[in-house]
Amino acid sequence: MTRFVERHPAWALIVIIAVAVVLWLIFAVWPPGLEDAIGRKRVFLNAVFNGITLGGLYFLVASGFTLIFGLMRNVNLAHGSLYLFGGYVGYAISASTGSWILAFIVAFILTALVGILLQVLVFRRMEGQDLRQTMVTIGLSIVFADLMLWACGGDFYQIQTPSWLIGPVELPLITALKSSGEPVYLRYPLVRLVIFLASVIIGIAMWLALNRTRIGMIIRAGVDDRDILAATGVRIQIVFVLVFALGAGLAGIAGVVGGTFQSLSPGEDIRFLLASLVVVIVGGMGSIPGAALGALIIGLAEQLGSVYIPTYAIVVTFLIMVLVLALRPQGLLARR
Amino acid sequence: MSVTHDTRIQIRSPASSAQRQAARGWPDLNNPAAWIVAVILLIMPLIANGFFLIEIFATTLMLGTIALSLMFLAGYGGMVSLMQLTIAGFAAYMVAVFGTSDNANISLGWPWWLAVPTALTLATIFGTFGGALAVRTEGIYTIMITLAIGAAFYYFTNQNWAIFNGHTGINNVATPHFWGVNWRSDIPFYYVVLAIAALCYFGVDYISRAPFGLALQGVRDNPRRMAALGFNVNAHRVAAYAVASFIAGLAGVLQVWNYRQISPGSVSVGACIDILIIAIVGGITRPIGPYIGALVFVLLRTFALDFLVKIGLDGNRFRLLIGLGFLAIVFWSSDGVIGLWQRWRRSQRPQSDRPNGGRGHG
């Protein structure tokens, strides 16, 4: 952080000012002139919170994607299918047992199993052939998409939110002042906040596991140079299987999350594949903090864009990607 | 040992010089199979009825031409671009926007000879711009970025009502009438498609042997060495994108004339991936590959339903069939159907080739 400030003082200043403006927009009571110019503060705050929670969901999908890519150089274009598969599994479990938590566990285990099967049966056979692996994942995503369409049909599914999470909570953020001077606080759905907190916890846990444990050290070594790692006697195939299982399982969890606060239908797999692609392109391939930053940026851009410039929301996302590619092709937080 | 070594060299050298000659001239000219295919394609309207002519052969040629632009980038430039269909779709949209259609508030009503060049120019610029972004990265990153561009365009057309008319798209696009011919009626349209496909095919074939194409293949094989030799690597790549975009744009114009409408469904991500499947299934080392792949794809798409129902399965599982076929091709052959065919020929060759080579030596 200090090094960044030393090396790019101008950029650091711009970032600090931007952060200060955003904090002011969130915490201050807006003067009437501002409300006239860009609308009510409640709308803005809702968009910001939606963007942050959507970013949490994107992070769950993209972190598995970027983990798998970072270690195995395998662009898993079937990642969106794993997401949708996890969502359908979660729906089936929560509809039959009524337990939301159980849906997460089963979805994680089943998608992780699919990931293990993929790694053992398919990707191990074509190690080092990037392009061929990518082609195979495209083929697999087509097959999976059609199998899921066959099994679940084209309907929309939504996973039932558990009763203890239904309803809004009041946040200590003032959206407006009543004419009597009494403040109006922001009310926001509890379930989205819980899910966002959970994705933050998962992200921190992943960061700790990668940076503070032995297995994490092996994975980081594998990201840097897997040939030397294999030469030092680490059973790299087992590490590959583990990482693939974890990445796929995260996609499965994300599927349940997405099924709870959005909906599941054919086509969602491609939407989330695209989202994770853009997130990791912006954040930097193979970097977990990059995925977090990218997910936050893309989630906010999508939500704020859809509120303030509705017809061009997707273009904002795309422009961010173009800008990052033009200024820093390796991604914002990538090392190389 | 030295004697056998020498003879081997002697046997090989005439063969390789012959190959080099073939590489310099038009290799198709002395291949009887190519002439037979050309004649069959030319007299196709006598053989096939309207359905086969347009739904099978013209569609094959159009999809094949889009896939050809991908083959040009992937085979000669080493850049797998998933946005070729997007560029074709962009050209199609531009024809609809500048030409005449039912959506009078969007279409400008220009005559086709003005709208089409404008559309092609814009599509080429669009593709070149996308390419300039994509060449900042390499290999699998290129796939991801071009896929992201394609998907962004799809969602954009869905959301934008001012130019792209949202998810309903633009309907009843006018097709050209001149010299007393309705160029959209089956037989003239087939010949237009055939002519443009042939133009693109021979154009790519020519470029692959022109200095630009050779430099591009050098860039594909070893960019650092080409840079050291003084070639501007990125400029060659961007130029390749420009050429490919023009080809894709031509096919896009034909497509919008064929269906007379264009909507976001035609530029969906699935359709972009279909183009990749076509090129990979056909083989991306030679320009004929995409057309073979397109024929397989179109035949499957058209008849898989009947076929699946006939053997007692659900007819809607056509995409499953396509996906499994694609997986099988990627698994068993690195170069699609062409690769399989060449491998089969090589396995036949030991009986037939040696006396032939001996004759050449004698």
Chai-1 contact restraints between the chains, C-beta under 6 A:
chainA,res_idxA,chainB,res_idxB,connection_type,confidence,min_distance_angstrom,max_distance_angstrom,comment,restraint_id
A,V75,B,I140,contact,1.0,0.0,6.0,A-B,restraint_1
A,D130,B,G139,contact,1.0,0.0,6.0,A-B,restraint_2
A,D130,B,I140,contact,1.0,0.0,6.0,A-B,restraint_3
A,T134,B,I140,contact,1.0,0.0,6.0,A-B,restraint_4
A,T134,B,I143,contact,1.0,0.0,6.0,A-B,restraint_5
A,M135,B,V330,contact,1.0,0.0,6.0,A-B,restraint_6
A,V136,B,V330,contact,1.0,0.0,6.0,A-B,restraint_7
A,I138,B,I273,contact,1.0,0.0,6.0,A-B,restraint_8
A,G139,B,G323,contact,1.0,0.0,6.0,A-B,restraint_9
A,G139,B,F326,contact,1.0,0.0,6.0,A-B,restraint_10
A,G139,B,L327,contact,1.0,0.0,6.0,A-B,restraint_11
A,G139,B,V330,contact,1.0,0.0,6.0,A-B,restraint_12
A,I142,B,G323,contact,1.0,0.0,6.0,A-B,restraint_13
A,V143,B,G323,contact,1.0,0.0,6.0,A-B,restraint_14
A,D146,B,R319,contact,1.0,0.0,6.0,A-B,restraint_15
A,D146,B,L320,contact,1.0,0.0,6.0,A-B,restraint_16
A,I270,B,V269,contact,1.0,0.0,6.0,A-B,restraint_17
A,L274,B,A151,contact,1.0,0.0,6.0,A-B,restraint_18
A,L277,B,M144,contact,1.0,0.0,6.0,A-B,restraint_19
A,L277,B,A148,contact,1.0,0.0,6.0,A-B,restraint_20
A,V278,B,A148,contact,1.0,0.0,6.0,A-B,restraint_21
A,T311,B,Q159,contact,1.0,0.0,6.0,A-B,restraint_22
A,T311,B,N160,contact,1.0,0.0,6.0,A-B,restraint_23
A,I314,B,A152,contact,1.0,0.0,6.0,A-B,restraint_24
A,I314,B,Y155,contact,1.0,0.0,6.0,A-B,restraint_25
A,I314,B,F156,contact,1.0,0.0,6.0,A-B,restraint_26
A,F318,B,A152,contact,1.0,0.0,6.0,A-B,restraint_27
A,L325,B,L133,contact,1.0,0.0,6.0,A-B,restraint_28
A,L325,B,R136,contact,1.0,0.0,6.0,A-B,restraint_29
A,P329,B,R136,contact,1.0,0.0,6.0,A-B,restraint_30
A,P329,B,T137,contact,1.0,0.0,6.0,A-B,restraint_31
